[in-house]
Amino acid sequence: MKKSLLVTLEFPPQAGGVATYYYNVCKNLPAEKITVMAPNQPNCEKFDEKQKFAIIRDKILEDLLKTSTLTSRLLQMGLIRMMGKIIKLHNIELIQVGQILPLGTLAYLYSRRHHIPYIVYTHGFDILLPQQFTRKKILIKKIIDGAKAVVANSHFTKDELVKLGADADKIIVVHPCPNINNDEVSEWKIGEINEDYGLKNKKIILTVGRLVARKGHDLIIKALPAVIAKIPNLIYLIIGTGPYQKELEKLVNQQGLRDYVKFLGYITDNELPAFYQVCDVFAMPSRQIGPDVEGFGIAYLEANLFSKPVIGGKSGGVGEAVINGKTGLLINPNRVEEATEALIKLLTDSAYAERLGLQGMERVIEEFDWASQTEKIKEVLA
């Protein structure tokens, strides 16, 4: 296997699905075969010293994280120079690129000059967003054409790449996998959160994700009055933070739902399993808003892992994470009545909900583990 350098703007301890994705890829590669170049982050020293593979924190990447542009010639030259030093020092034979823009530009330029191959990762939104700009669209096509391989997080993302003119044969799909412990949650912990959040004898809807418009929290909130009319002991828990929170809180107040909706904010990875365990339904009817789209949706698999039925939106790559009628229900993410119907069905038909949840758990265990997914990347690195 070739020794490779992953250059990325997102890596733990930074939170987020993309950062976690790259961390799990690296954990499942031989430690001596992977080096990571990532931005400085708060508490990164403590995180880095626990890892078996090498992590190099770079100030230029930290600056780039703030600007997300390579328009500065000095910034571009500085990054290429730093990459070159690391490549020589660590005997790197292949570059892995975490962000097609702007970092794919560096790999493309470095590869042309030094003849070192590179692969690039894509997640859906990073392909759709630049297509609004002709110059960026052309640049992405050049980066893809020059790559040894392109890793897509879903078949949806792969299809978008092919629409751009990418060679389908060089695209490999590596799905995200749950990175959460589904061992039995202690009764004490369940009792604690039931007490803290008033969940005893409640039917619980849960959403976990950033508070942004495309996640569809608002659709669930709008559906609640009709659901509550049939299921009065209902509560909706929203885990996550983000710029859409004030809009959602305003909507809750307008609907008179303050007693039924709780914004829990950030919940640690250690606490999250208990919330999946106590909920009855996981709902995240994601929608596409312009180029902003759900490339896959790891939270659906996390909920399934706890044998919970899920509700997803018919958009992006969600249909690969949620199998309609088997592991959950897919609805039109712009139709409140479909959300209402799905919620009532899963909250009142316990046998049906249990069947979907168990089938979801079986599918996740059988198909979504990082060791097997990373084997696809190892083949490219061979």
Number of C-alpha atoms within 10 A of each C-alpha: 12 15 19 23 25 21 25 24 25 24 25 21 18 17 10 13 16 21 17 20 22 19 16 18 19 20 16 17 18 13 14 12 19 25 23 22 21 23 24 22 17 10 11 16 13 10 13 16 11 8 12 13 17 17 21 14 17 18 14 16 23 16 15 20 17 9 11 14 14 17 10 11 9 10 16 18 13 14 20 17 13 13 21 14 12 17 19 10 9 16 14 19 18 22 30 26 27 25 19 24 21 22 25 28 19 21 27 25 14 19 17 12 9 9 12 16 19 26 28 26 25 24 24 26 18 19 21 18 15 17 15 11 9 10 10 16 16 13 18 24 14 15 23 25 16 20 21 17 23 29 24 24 22 25 21 21 26 24 16 17 23 13 11 17 12 20 15 14 9 15 25 19 19 22 25 27 22 23 16 15 14 16 8 10 16 10 9 9 14 19 14 14 16 17 11 10 12 11 21 15 9 17 18 21 23 21 28 26 20 20 23 18 20 22 25 21 23 24 22 21 22 20 20 27 17 16 21 16 10 13 16 14 14 20 24 25 21 22 19 17 17 13 11 16 19 11 13 18 18 11 16 20 12 11 13 12 19 14 11 18 19 17 15 13 17 15 14 8 11 9 13 16 23 22 23 25 17 22 22 25 27 26 30 29 27 29 22 20 12 11 15 17 22 24 26 25 25 20 22 27 28 26 31 29 26 25 26 28 33 36 27 28 26 21 22 23 22 26 20 15 24 26 19 17 13 18 29 29 24 24 21 16 24 17 12 18 15 16 29 20 14 20 24 18 15 21 20 13 10 12 10 16 22 17 18 25 25 19 20 29 21 16 17 23 14 9 12 17 15 19 14 12 19 19 15 14 20 15 9 16 21 8
